[in-house]
């Protein structure tokens, strides 16, 4: 039988680490399972996962709004910063 695991079919090459507000636990468990995070000393959730698609990752993180802070990779932080700046210009009025 061929290996049809998610890791084999969708190999993750983008390792993301982000801190999420504790009230996002339900979402992490629902979308990634109970082993995708650890609790930080301040109560926030340290989320770690591998992604295959940068655009999908950034889009998903944006759905979390200010409830998440991306720690790495820096490229994801930069993309979110750029999008936030563009949104701020649109809604500045």
Buried (B, 14 or more C-beta within 10 A) or exposed (E): EEEEEEEEEEEBEBEBBBBBBEEBBEBBBEEEEEEBBEEEEEEBBBBBBBBEEBEEBBEBBBEBEEBBBBBEBEEBBEBBEEBEEEEEEEEEE
